[in-house]
Amino acid sequence: MSAEPVNETEIGLRRLGLGDLPAVEAVERRSYRTPWSRTMFQGEITRPGSRCYGAFDGKTLVGYLIVSKYTDAWHIMNVAVDEPYRRRGVARLMLETLLRETSEDGTRGHTLEVRVSNHGAIRLYEELGFRPSGMRRGYYTDDREDALVMWRGEGPGDEPLVR
Ligand SMILES: CC(C)(COP(=O)(O)OP(=O)(O)OC[C@H]1O[C@@H](n2cnc3c(N)ncnc32)[C@H](O)[C@@H]1OP(=O)(O)O)[C@@H](O)C(=O)NCCC(=O)NCCS
């Protein structure tokens, strides 16, 4: 049975604030084997230039997108959608909003790292115009899985951003 797609009247987006941290942390813990700490989210939410969006079903946080502004790129640091809300277009909605709101910035492309085994996420990014540009061997510290580096728009091509 396929889930109903979302639209902006059902799921609302707004910028995250520090008051959202407990809800973000709960979704994060359900979404990742090695979740970010609350301090990491706090650092991103308060960092000047960051774009941190939350997707809400009423007052319930169902997903988030954390993006840092670097000299040469918008770096997608974290994106997750709570399991019952997946495959309904929530991540696509958040990413399309980011791309639209940063489209005036002709000097920065968009980049991210993703586990090579995360085929669903890679498909999502490819549908939004991201292209593979390199590999970081053993990038993930828990199991040494490789990260695929992806870029969209302006960027160093196969010289991916080093943080
Ligand atoms: C990856 C993730 C954020 C996707 O969120 P989502 O809201 O379910 O994604 P969307 O519904 O917007 O997906 C849009 C498209 O991306 C692709 N896609 C997304 N998840 C997929 C999956 N599990 N398998 C195959 N394709 C997938 C599909 O093409 C999908 O379109 P369709 O449903 O019409 O086929 C979500 O699965 C998640 O939170 N996973 C755990 C955390 C994670 O891996 N984050 C990414 C780290 S880089």
The ligand as a Gaussian input file, in Angstrom:
#p B3LYP/6-31G(d) Opt

LIG

0 1
 C       16.498000       9.326000       3.484000
 C       15.231000       9.957000       4.073000
 C       15.573000      11.301000       4.705000
 C       14.206000      10.147000       2.951000
 O       13.058000      10.820000       3.488000
 P       11.603000      10.681000       2.813000
 O       10.777000      11.801000       3.322000
 O       11.098000       9.307000       3.022000
 O       11.940000      10.883000       1.287000
 P       10.884000      11.329000       0.147000
 O        9.546000      10.725000       0.440000
 O       10.942000      12.808000      -0.017000
 O       11.512000      10.611000      -1.129000
 C       11.556000      11.227000      -2.399000
 C       12.138000      10.234000      -3.394000
 O       13.429000       9.794000      -2.972000
 C       13.589000       8.380000      -3.261000
 N       13.606000       7.604000      -2.006000
 C       13.494000       8.080000      -0.750000
 N       13.602000       7.065000       0.161000
 C       13.757000       5.929000      -0.565000
 C       13.931000       4.569000      -0.208000
 N       13.958000       4.146000       1.083000
 N       14.093000       3.662000      -1.205000
 C       14.093000       4.034000      -2.492000
 N       13.919000       5.345000      -2.911000
 C       13.766000       6.269000      -1.952000
 C       12.358000       7.991000      -4.069000
 O       12.663000       8.251000      -5.435000
 C       11.335000       8.961000      -3.533000
 O       10.277000       9.193000      -4.431000
 P        9.029000       8.151000      -4.470000
 O        8.616000       7.893000      -3.048000
 O        8.012000       8.900000      -5.277000
 O        9.543000       6.907000      -5.131000
 C       14.602000       9.011000       5.142000
 O       14.486000       7.701000       4.602000
 C       15.407000       8.926000       6.430000
 O       15.226000       9.721000       7.345000
 N       16.305000       7.911000       6.537000
 C       17.132000       7.729000       7.734000
 C       18.185000       8.815000       7.829000
 C       19.004000       8.902000       6.549000
 O       19.456000       7.920000       5.987000
 N       19.245000      10.152000       6.119000
 C       20.057000      10.467000       4.946000
 C       21.483000      10.527000       5.352000
 S       22.532000      11.094000       4.029000

